[in-house]
Amino acid sequence: MQNRDVKLLKLDPMDLLAVSHTGPYMKIGDAFYTLAQWLGERKVRTSGSRLVGIYYDDPNSVEESKLRSKAAVQLVHDRDVQVVAPVEKFQLRGGEHAMVLHSGPYQGLQQAWMWLYNEGLKQLGRNADFSVPSFEVYLNTPDEVAPDDLKTELYIPLA
């Protein structure tokens, strides 16, 4: 397991465009594909934008087929795009969050999440706010780099 450094950060609210997904978290790529197609059809500029995965449920206590998530993008340009289904406007709340950087393949994300919830929060002496979703920010994608070079920030909102 990689060495992890948990950080306490204060975030501004994030305005996003999102596509909902229900099912295994590792299949959220389907929703990101739908979002990318939708943006492409409307010629929305996405350079410099951030991709965000939003996760509502604990995969250890919710049946895999019922896990709720959203594939989202925080646009830098073209913020006034007219939104129609299956895309929705969505805002992640700001405030204090615990964050850890995961380096490597997405298959290691579940272990990184477990570490953040079990050890990282303990290190900060804080509790998660389970009334709002946790999320991931993808600093690069499998289209850009090899799996071992992927960088993903994991965020837990704090109570």
N, CA, C and O of each residue as an XYZ file, in Angstrom:
636
protein
N       0.839     -1.187      0.000
C       0.000      0.000      0.000
C       0.880      1.245      0.000
O       1.909      1.304      0.672
N       0.442      2.239     -0.777
C       1.243      3.448     -0.885
C       1.150      4.308      0.369
O       0.193      4.209      1.137
N       2.146      5.141      0.562
C       2.161      6.073      1.677
C       1.101      7.144      1.423
O       1.049      7.709      0.330
N       0.267      7.426      2.401
C      -0.836      8.371      2.202
C      -0.699      9.556      3.161
O      -0.321      9.402      4.323
N      -1.015     10.725      2.643
C      -0.943     11.961      3.404
C      -2.309     12.640      3.310
O      -2.658     13.185      2.263
N      -3.083     12.610      4.396
C      -4.415     13.207      4.387
C      -4.298     14.704      4.675
O      -3.504     15.133      5.512
N      -5.115     15.491      3.955
C      -5.101     16.943      4.115
C      -6.492     17.425      4.504
O      -7.499     16.840      4.101
N      -6.538     18.496      5.289
C      -7.781     19.171      5.620
C      -7.856     20.410      4.732
O      -6.983     21.276      4.791
N      -8.912     20.493      3.902
C      -9.046     21.597      2.951
C     -10.403     22.256      3.098
O     -11.389     21.603      3.441
N     -10.446     23.553      2.838
C     -11.715     24.279      2.783
C     -11.989     24.581      1.309
O     -11.216     25.283      0.656
N     -13.091     24.047      0.798
C     -13.419     24.167     -0.624
C     -14.565     25.140     -0.844
O     -15.439     25.301      0.007
N     -14.543     25.786     -2.004
C     -15.689     26.553     -2.465
C     -16.699     25.577     -3.058
O     -16.315     24.488     -3.484
N     -17.993     25.945     -3.097
C     -18.956     25.079     -3.780
C     -18.526     24.885     -5.240
O     -17.927     25.777     -5.840
N     -18.836     23.720     -5.798
C     -18.458     23.393     -7.172
C     -19.705     23.267     -8.032
O     -20.550     22.409     -7.778
N     -19.828     24.121     -9.054
C     -20.919     24.015    -10.016
C     -20.512     23.043    -11.115
O     -19.458     23.190    -11.733
N     -21.364     22.050    -11.350
C     -21.031     20.956    -12.261
C     -22.166     20.673    -13.235
O     -23.313     21.053    -13.001
N     -21.827     20.001    -14.326
C     -22.795     19.336    -15.191
C     -22.608     17.851    -14.928
O     -21.475     17.372    -14.880
N     -23.700     17.115    -14.757
C     -23.573     15.723    -14.313
C     -24.573     14.805    -15.011
O     -25.640     15.233    -15.451
N     -24.194     13.531    -15.096
C     -25.060     12.452    -15.564
C     -25.138     11.430    -14.442
O     -24.110     10.978    -13.936
N     -26.357     11.062    -14.050
C     -26.547     10.089    -12.969
C     -26.234      8.675    -13.430
O     -26.412      8.329    -14.598
N     -25.765      7.863    -12.487
C     -25.440      6.455    -12.745
C     -25.933      5.627    -11.555
O     -25.752      6.014    -10.401
N     -26.548      4.501    -11.847
C     -26.922      3.546    -10.808
C     -26.301      2.205    -11.173
O     -26.457      1.725    -12.296
N     -25.598      1.605    -10.224
C     -24.932      0.334    -10.462
C     -23.524      0.363     -9.926
O     -23.156      1.276     -9.188
N     -22.716     -0.648    -10.296
C     -21.347     -0.737     -9.771
C     -20.557      0.556    -10.006
O     -20.575      1.125    -11.098
N     -19.874      0.997     -8.967
C     -19.070      2.218     -9.100
C     -18.019      2.103    -10.206
O     -17.719      3.092    -10.875
N     -17.464      0.921    -10.402
C     -16.440      0.758    -11.443
C     -17.022      0.875    -12.859
O     -16.271      0.867    -13.834
N     -18.346      0.982    -12.980
C     -18.992      1.173    -14.290
C     -19.388      2.630    -14.521
O     -20.095      2.919    -15.487
N     -18.957      3.547    -13.669
C     -19.304      4.956    -13.834
C     -18.754      5.511    -15.151
O     -19.213      6.545    -15.636
N     -17.786      4.828    -15.712
C     -17.240      5.236    -17.002
C     -18.317      5.348    -18.077
O     -18.197      6.168    -18.987
N     -19.365      4.533    -17.983
C     -20.474      4.618    -18.938
C     -21.139      5.989    -18.862
O     -21.477      6.570    -19.893
N     -21.327      6.508    -17.656
C     -21.936      7.828    -17.483
C     -20.981      8.927    -17.958
O     -21.425      9.925    -18.525
N     -19.674      8.754    -17.731
C     -18.707      9.730    -18.249
C     -18.732      9.736    -19.776
O     -18.597     10.795    -20.389
N     -18.901      8.574    -20.394
C     -18.996      8.491    -21.855
C     -20.234      9.252    -22.340
O     -20.154     10.016    -23.302
N     -21.374      9.045    -21.678
C     -22.610      9.759    -22.042
C     -22.407     11.270    -21.921
O     -22.816     12.027    -22.802
N     -21.774     11.706    -20.829
C     -21.495     13.127    -20.618
C     -20.584     13.675    -21.711
O     -20.837     14.755    -22.245
N     -19.533     12.943    -22.045
C     -18.599     13.388    -23.087
C     -19.306     13.508    -24.442
O     -19.085     14.472    -25.175
N     -20.152     12.534    -24.772
C     -20.907     12.577    -26.030
C     -21.813     13.804    -26.058
O     -21.869     14.514    -27.062
N     -22.525     14.056    -24.954
C     -23.440     15.180    -24.846
C     -22.691     16.502    -25.044
O     -23.141     17.371    -25.791
N     -21.547     16.646    -24.368
C     -20.740     17.864    -24.498
C     -20.216     18.025    -25.915
O     -20.217     19.127    -26.464
N     -19.763     16.910    -26.513
C     -19.240     16.947    -27.875
C     -20.293     17.349    -28.899
O     -20.012     18.132    -29.806
N     -21.500     16.819    -28.759
C     -22.590     17.156    -29.679
C     -22.921     18.645    -29.639
O     -23.372     19.206    -30.637
N     -22.703     19.280    -28.504
C     -22.999     20.698    -28.340
C     -21.755     21.572    -28.520
O     -21.804     22.789    -28.341
N     -20.649     20.932    -28.874
C     -19.373     21.636    -29.101
C     -18.966     22.496    -27.893
O     -18.467     23.610    -28.048
N     -19.191     21.950    -26.689
C     -18.808     22.640    -25.455
C     -17.303     22.462    -25.259
O     -16.792     21.344    -25.324
N     -16.604     23.558    -25.022
C     -15.157     23.503    -24.799
C     -14.871     22.944    -23.413
O     -15.380     23.451    -22.414
N     -14.055     21.898    -23.358
C     -13.764     21.253    -22.078
C     -12.300     21.361    -21.670
O     -11.916     20.825    -20.630
N     -11.476     22.039    -22.461
C     -10.061     22.154    -22.083
C      -9.950     22.872    -20.740
O     -10.586     23.904    -20.523
N      -9.144     22.322    -19.849
C      -8.950     22.904    -18.523
C     -10.026     22.544    -17.520
O      -9.931     22.922    -16.352
N     -11.052     21.818    -17.952
C     -12.140     21.426    -17.057
C     -11.705     20.275    -16.158
O     -10.748     19.561    -16.455
N     -12.431     20.108    -15.048
C     -12.117     19.019    -14.115
C     -13.221     17.971    -14.166
O     -14.407     18.300    -14.129
N     -12.818     16.701    -14.252
C     -13.764     15.592    -14.185
C     -13.926     15.175    -12.726
O     -12.951     15.070    -11.982
N     -15.185     14.937    -12.329
C     -15.506     14.649    -10.937
C     -16.449     13.459    -10.883
O     -17.447     13.426    -11.603
N     -16.147     12.486    -10.041
C     -17.042     11.367     -9.768
C     -17.640     11.554     -8.389
O     -16.908     11.744     -7.418
N     -18.972     11.502     -8.287
C     -19.679     11.771     -7.042
C     -20.319     10.462     -6.572
O     -20.981      9.776     -7.350
N     -20.119     10.122     -5.303
C     -20.543      8.821     -4.787
C     -21.394      8.989     -3.529
O     -20.981      9.633     -2.565
N     -22.592      8.396     -3.558
C     -23.570      8.576     -2.483
C     -23.588      7.450     -1.455
O     -23.895      7.691     -0.287
N     -23.268      6.238     -1.864
C     -23.534      5.075     -1.021
C     -22.258      4.345     -0.616
O     -21.234      4.423     -1.296
N     -22.343      3.635      0.507
C     -21.257      2.790      0.984
C     -21.358      1.440      0.262
O     -22.324      0.706      0.468
N     -20.375      1.106     -0.578
C     -20.452     -0.161     -1.316
C     -20.396     -1.395     -0.411
O     -20.679     -2.503     -0.866
N     -20.039     -1.219      0.852
C     -20.026     -2.338      1.793
C     -21.393     -2.594      2.416
O     -21.600     -3.627      3.052
N     -22.337     -1.650      2.237
C     -23.652     -1.831      2.848
C     -24.819     -1.696      1.863
O     -25.961     -1.980      2.223
N     -24.548     -1.269      0.630
C     -25.592     -1.127     -0.386
C     -25.309     -2.130     -1.501
O     -24.173     -2.277     -1.951
N     -26.364     -2.816     -1.938
C     -26.228     -3.777     -3.029
C     -25.619     -3.083     -4.255
O     -26.009     -1.970     -4.606
N     -24.664     -3.751     -4.897
C     -23.915     -3.155     -6.004
C     -24.819     -2.588     -7.094
O     -24.533     -1.521     -7.637
N     -25.892     -3.276     -7.416
C     -26.787     -2.821     -8.488
C     -27.563     -1.555     -8.112
O     -28.185     -0.932     -8.972
N     -27.530     -1.173     -6.822
C     -28.284     -0.007     -6.350
C     -27.397      1.176     -5.955
O     -27.903      2.189     -5.471
N     -26.076      1.058     -6.158
C     -25.168      2.154     -5.814
C     -25.464      3.372     -6.690
O     -25.616      3.253     -7.906
N     -25.542      4.549     -6.053
C     -25.844      5.786     -6.772
C     -24.593      6.650     -6.906
O     -23.837      6.824     -5.950
N     -24.388      7.188     -8.111
C     -23.242      8.063     -8.360
C     -23.577      9.022     -9.494
O     -24.615      8.899    -10.144
N     -22.690      9.971     -9.717
C     -22.819     10.904    -10.830
C     -21.448     11.090    -11.455
O     -20.438     11.198    -10.760
N     -21.434     11.126    -12.787
C     -20.247     11.501    -13.548
C     -20.407     12.983    -13.878
O     -21.430     13.384    -14.434
N     -19.419     13.792    -13.545
C     -19.604     15.237    -13.664
C     -18.368     15.922    -14.232
O     -17.272     15.363    -14.259
N     -18.588     17.158    -14.686
C     -17.502     17.995    -15.173
C     -17.709     19.404    -14.629
O     -18.827     19.919    -14.601
N     -16.606     20.015    -14.198
C     -16.613     21.418    -13.792
C     -15.993     22.192    -14.949
O     -14.784     22.128    -15.174
N     -16.824     22.915    -15.675
C     -16.370     23.621    -16.871
C     -15.623     24.897    -16.516
O     -15.952     25.579    -15.545
N     -14.612     25.207    -17.321
C     -13.891     26.469    -17.210
C     -14.485     27.462    -18.208
O     -14.622     28.648    -17.909
N     -14.840     26.961    -19.405
C     -15.425     27.771    -20.474
C     -16.882     27.353    -20.671
O     -17.325     26.366    -20.084
N     -17.617     28.083    -21.477
C     -18.985     27.710    -21.873
C     -19.861     27.344    -20.683
O     -20.578     26.344    -20.720
N     -19.805     28.138    -19.647
C     -20.582     27.825    -18.443
C     -22.085     28.023    -18.631
O     -22.877     27.531    -17.827
N     -22.485     28.734    -19.679
C     -23.904     29.032    -19.883
C     -24.573     28.067    -20.846
O     -25.592     28.407    -21.447
N     -24.024     26.873    -21.004
C     -24.606     25.877    -21.899
C     -26.018     25.526    -21.422
O     -26.266     25.392    -20.223
N     -26.947     25.377    -22.391
C     -28.323     25.001    -22.041
C     -28.354     23.520    -21.704
O     -27.967     22.679    -22.515
N     -28.812     23.212    -20.512
C     -28.760     21.846    -20.003
C     -30.096     21.135    -20.264
O     -31.164     21.641    -19.918
N     -30.006     19.946    -20.886
C     -31.163     19.089    -21.124
C     -30.757     17.656    -20.782
O     -29.574     17.314    -20.795
N     -31.756     16.826    -20.477
C     -31.514     15.421    -20.104
C     -30.703     14.725    -21.191
O     -30.891     14.993    -22.377
N     -29.803     13.832    -20.788
C     -29.636     13.244    -19.461
C     -28.714     14.041    -18.536
O     -28.393     13.587    -17.438
N     -28.290     15.227    -18.979
C     -27.375     16.042    -18.173
C     -28.178     16.960    -17.267
O     -29.245     17.445    -17.644
N     -27.657     17.195    -16.067
C     -28.285     18.108    -15.115
C     -27.228     19.021    -14.520
O     -26.045     18.682    -14.483
N     -27.671     20.186    -14.053
C     -26.786     21.049    -13.276
C     -26.778     20.512    -11.854
O     -27.805     20.073    -11.336
N     -25.609     20.551    -11.229
C     -25.453     19.993     -9.890
C     -24.403     20.817     -9.159
O     -23.432     21.267     -9.767
N     -24.590     21.018     -7.862
C     -23.587     21.730     -7.077
C     -23.150     20.886     -5.891
O     -23.971     20.412     -5.106
N     -21.829     20.706     -5.778
C     -21.249     20.095     -4.578
C     -21.042     21.202     -3.563
O     -20.573     22.289     -3.903
N     -21.388     20.926     -2.326
C     -21.252     21.958     -1.308
C     -19.772     22.216     -1.015
O     -18.920     21.346     -1.190
N     -19.505     23.412     -0.576
C     -18.155     23.764     -0.151
C     -17.965     23.399      1.312
O     -18.731     22.619      1.878
N     -16.942     23.968      1.909
C     -16.679     23.729      3.322
C     -15.480     22.822      3.519
O     -14.706     22.580      2.593
N     -15.339     22.330      4.727
C     -14.174     21.526      5.079
C     -14.303     20.097      4.559
O     -15.351     19.461      4.669
N     -13.202     19.618      3.991
C     -13.131     18.265      3.439
C     -11.796     17.631      3.804
O     -10.776     18.311      3.915
N     -11.824     16.326      3.986
C     -10.586     15.547      4.073
C     -10.252     15.123      2.648
O     -11.141     14.738      1.889
N      -8.974     15.193      2.282
C      -8.556     14.823      0.934
C      -7.279     14.002      0.988
O      -6.364     14.285      1.761
N      -7.244     12.979      0.147
C      -6.026     12.201     -0.037
C      -5.839     11.988     -1.531
O      -6.811     11.848     -2.273
N      -4.582     11.966     -1.968
C      -4.257     11.725     -3.369
C      -3.961     10.241     -3.559
O      -3.124      9.668     -2.862
N      -4.659      9.629     -4.512
C      -4.390      8.238     -4.886
C      -3.615      8.252     -6.191
O      -4.039      8.881     -7.161
N      -2.488      7.568     -6.220
C      -1.691      7.420     -7.434
C      -1.775      5.977     -7.888
O      -1.518      5.060     -7.108
N      -2.139      5.770     -9.159
C      -2.187      4.422     -9.691
C      -3.544      4.065    -10.264
O      -4.428      4.916    -10.375
N      -3.706      2.784    -10.631
C      -4.924      2.326    -11.300
C      -6.180      2.534    -10.464
O      -6.139      2.539     -9.234
N      -7.297      2.705    -11.164
C      -8.585      2.881    -10.495
C      -8.955      1.676     -9.627
O      -9.726      1.817     -8.678
N      -8.418      0.500     -9.938
C      -8.727     -0.690     -9.144
C      -8.290     -0.515     -7.690
O      -8.800     -1.213     -6.814
N      -7.363      0.393     -7.415
C      -6.910      0.635     -6.046
C      -7.713      1.677     -5.298
O      -7.430      1.961     -4.135
N      -8.723      2.257     -5.957
C      -9.475      3.329     -5.315
C     -10.270      2.862     -4.097
O     -10.345      3.578     -3.099
N     -10.859      1.681     -4.168
C     -11.652      1.217     -3.021
C     -10.778      1.102     -1.770
O     -11.205      1.477     -0.678
N      -9.570      0.590     -1.923
C      -8.651      0.483     -0.786
C      -8.277      1.880     -0.274
O      -8.178      2.094      0.934
N      -8.069      2.825     -1.194
C      -7.740      4.195     -0.793
C      -8.901      4.833     -0.031
O      -8.685      5.529      0.961
N     -10.136      4.597     -0.492
C     -11.307      5.107      0.219
C     -11.389      4.516      1.616
O     -11.648      5.235      2.582
N     -11.169      3.207      1.730
C     -11.229      2.555      3.043
C     -10.197      3.170      3.984
O     -10.484      3.412      5.157
N      -8.996      3.420      3.467
C      -7.953      4.030      4.287
C      -8.397      5.425      4.736
O      -8.253      5.778      5.906
N      -8.937      6.215      3.803
C      -9.329      7.588      4.140
C     -10.420      7.602      5.212
O     -10.347      8.385      6.159
N     -11.434      6.739      5.066
C     -12.511      6.694      6.062
C     -12.034      6.153      7.407
O     -12.448      6.647      8.455
N     -11.164      5.138      7.383
C     -10.763      4.478      8.635
C      -9.549      5.106      9.307
O      -9.517      5.220     10.532
N      -8.560      5.510      8.538
C      -7.321      6.046      9.108
C      -7.187      7.555      8.921
O      -6.818      8.271      9.852
N      -7.484      8.028      7.726
C      -7.306      9.444      7.427
C      -8.144     10.348      8.317
O      -7.643     11.340      8.848
N      -9.429     10.008      8.484
C     -10.287     10.818      9.348
C      -9.800     10.790     10.790
O      -9.877     11.790     11.503
N      -9.290      9.613     11.218
C      -8.737      9.495     12.573
C      -7.547     10.442     12.750
O      -7.418     11.108     13.777
N      -6.676     10.491     11.725
C      -5.505     11.379     11.797
C      -5.919     12.839     11.943
O      -5.263     13.612     12.641
N      -7.022     13.213     11.274
C      -7.499     14.593     11.359
C      -8.330     14.845     12.617
O      -8.569     15.994     12.989
N      -8.768     13.766     13.269
C      -9.630     13.913     14.430
C     -10.997     14.455     14.063
O     -11.604     15.199     14.833
N     -11.489     14.080     12.873
C     -12.758     14.607     12.359
C     -13.679     13.469     11.945
O     -13.253     12.322     11.808
N     -14.971     13.814     11.745
C     -15.972     12.854     11.304
C     -16.523     13.244      9.938
O     -16.590     14.425      9.597
N     -16.909     12.255      9.175
C     -17.514     12.488      7.870
C     -18.936     13.010      8.048
O     -19.610     12.685      9.025
N     -19.381     13.824      7.091
C     -20.777     14.251      7.010
C     -21.439     13.363      5.966
O     -21.297     13.595      4.766
N     -22.160     12.350      6.422
C     -22.754     11.379      5.516
C     -24.034     11.883      4.855
O     -24.641     11.160      4.065
N     -24.455     13.114      5.163
C     -25.659     13.665      4.530
C     -25.378     14.200      3.132
O     -26.309     14.506      2.388
N     -24.103     14.314      2.769
C     -23.709     14.768      1.427
C     -22.700     13.776      0.847
O     -22.009     13.081      1.593
N     -22.618     13.711     -0.479
C     -21.763     12.691     -1.091
C     -20.275     13.007     -1.003
O     -19.866     14.165     -0.912
N     -19.481     11.944     -1.033
C     -18.037     12.078     -1.203
C     -17.777     12.131     -2.711
O     -18.671     11.845     -3.508
N     -16.548     12.498     -3.099
C     -16.283     12.604     -4.538
C     -14.802     12.448     -4.847
O     -13.936     12.557     -3.979
N     -14.554     12.189     -6.121
C     -13.204     12.063     -6.656
C     -12.996     13.127     -7.725
O     -13.911     13.427     -8.491
N     -11.798     13.698     -7.778
C     -11.404     14.600     -8.857
C     -10.273     13.908     -9.600
O      -9.251     13.549     -9.014
N     -10.473     13.728    -10.895
C      -9.505     13.001    -11.720
C      -8.534     14.011    -12.328
O      -8.917     14.815    -13.177
N      -7.279     13.965    -11.891
C      -6.277     14.915    -12.351
C      -5.761     14.570    -13.741
O      -5.192     15.418    -14.429
N      -5.963     13.317    -14.149
C      -5.664     12.880    -15.512
C      -6.570     11.681    -15.787
O      -7.315     11.245    -14.910
N      -6.501     11.155    -17.006
C      -7.410     10.066    -17.380
C      -6.642      8.941    -18.065
O      -5.502      9.134    -18.488
N      -7.266      7.760    -18.177
C      -6.618      6.646    -18.880
C      -6.338      6.954    -20.350
O      -5.507      6.288    -20.966
N      -7.017      7.951    -20.922
C      -6.723      8.360    -22.299
C      -5.413      9.137    -22.383
O      -4.822      9.240    -23.458
N      -4.953      9.688    -21.249
C      -3.779     10.553    -21.230
C      -2.522      9.857    -20.731
O      -1.423     10.140    -21.207
N      -2.683      8.937    -19.762
C      -1.518      8.324    -19.114
C      -1.751      6.833    -18.885
O      -2.879      6.346    -18.967
N      -0.672      6.123    -18.599
C      -0.757      4.700    -18.256
C      -1.453      4.543    -16.894
O      -1.424      5.468    -16.082
N      -2.076      3.385    -16.636
C      -2.778      3.183    -15.359
C      -1.932      3.494    -14.123
O      -2.448      4.054    -13.157
N      -0.663      3.147    -14.134
C       0.191      3.402    -12.969
C       0.424      4.887    -12.720
O       0.819      5.278    -11.621
N       0.179      5.726    -13.747
C       0.418      7.164    -13.631
C      -0.846      7.972    -13.363
O      -0.797      9.201    -13.328
N      -1.983      7.293    -13.174
C      -3.225      8.000    -12.873
C      -3.139      8.685    -11.508
O      -2.551      8.145    -10.571
N      -3.729      9.873    -11.404
C      -3.765     10.640    -10.153
C      -5.223     11.023     -9.880
O      -5.880     11.656    -10.707
N      -5.710     10.625     -8.703
C      -7.100     10.872     -8.322
C      -7.138     11.420     -6.905
O      -6.579     10.824     -5.984
N      -7.810     12.571     -6.734
C      -8.012     13.130     -5.400
C      -9.338     12.615     -4.851
O     -10.356     12.663     -5.541
N      -9.330     12.119     -3.605
C     -10.521     11.614     -2.934
C     -10.921     12.611     -1.851
O     -10.089     13.021     -1.042
N     -12.196     13.001     -1.837
C     -12.685     14.019     -0.902
C     -13.853     13.487     -0.074
O     -14.785     12.885     -0.606
N     -13.784     13.719      1.245
C     -14.889     13.411      2.148
C     -15.313     14.725      2.812
O     -14.491     15.386      3.447
N     -16.606     15.114      2.671
C     -17.081     16.292      3.398
C     -17.102     16.009      4.898
O     -17.423     14.901      5.327
N     -16.760     17.011      5.676
C     -16.631     16.814      7.117
C     -17.786     17.468      7.870
O     -18.313     18.505      7.466
N     -18.158     16.831      8.972
C     -19.244     17.335      9.834
C     -18.723     18.519     10.635
O     -19.463     19.102     11.427
